[in-house]
Amino acid sequence: MLRELIPLLQAGDVLLADALLATWWIIADVTARGADVLMLQHGCRVTDFSVGETLGVRDHLVEWPRPKRPAWMSCADYES
């Protein structure tokens, strides 16, 4: 359902979402539209505060490498 709503987001909007939606693809799609994303880190991810930038208590900025192209995504969308 979220994938259907993402095209409605505009620059300056903020997507507040559950940690289960914290995927590279959702975050990339939302930020490409000029919107921001706020969500907790998914429990499977390990927090390594020795890398990235600490912004505050339990608030950390990191860069995620782009994962392999999923089967559902076209090559053109992946390259963009």
N, C-alpha and C positions, 0 to 999 in steps of 0.2 A: 504494500500500500504506500509506503514511503516513496518508492521510486516514482509513483504517479504524482506525488506532491512536489517533488524536488523542482520540476520545471516552473512551478509557480513562485519559487523564491526569487527575490530581487536583491540587488546590491543594498546593503544595510540591514537586511533581515538577519535574524539569529535563529538557527535550528537548535532547539533544546531536545535532546533525544536520550533514550535509554542506552546503557553500556552495551547491550546486545547488538546495537546498530553501529558500533564503533568500527567500521570497516574502512580500509583505505579508499575504496571506490566511492562510498557515500561522501566521505570527507572531501575527496578531490572534486567530485561533481558539485557539491554545495559551494566550496570556496571558489571554483571556476566561475560561478555565477555572481561572485562578489559578496556572498553572504558568509556569515560566520557560523561555526559549529561549537556547541558546548555539550559535552557528554562525559560521563565517567569512563575511565579506561576499563576495557573488558577484563574480567578476572583471569583469563588465560595469559594475558600479557604480563611480562616481568618488568617491573619498574627499576631502571638502573639510573640512579641519580648522579652517577659519576660522568654521565654524558648528557649533552643537552644543556638547557638553561633553567635553573630553578627560579620560579617567579614568586613563590610563597610556600606556605605549608601545604603539602599535598597538591601543589600546583607546579607543573613541570612542562617545559616546551621541548619537544624532540622532533626530529625528522625521520619519517619512515621511508625506507626504500620502496619503490614501486614493485608490487608482486608480479608474478607471471600473469599473462592474459587469461582470464577465465573463459571457459567454453562459450558462455552466453554473450560475450562481448565481441563486436566486430573488430577487425584489425585496425580500421580507420579510427574508431573510438579509442582504442588502446593507444595508438600513436598520438592522438590529440591530448 
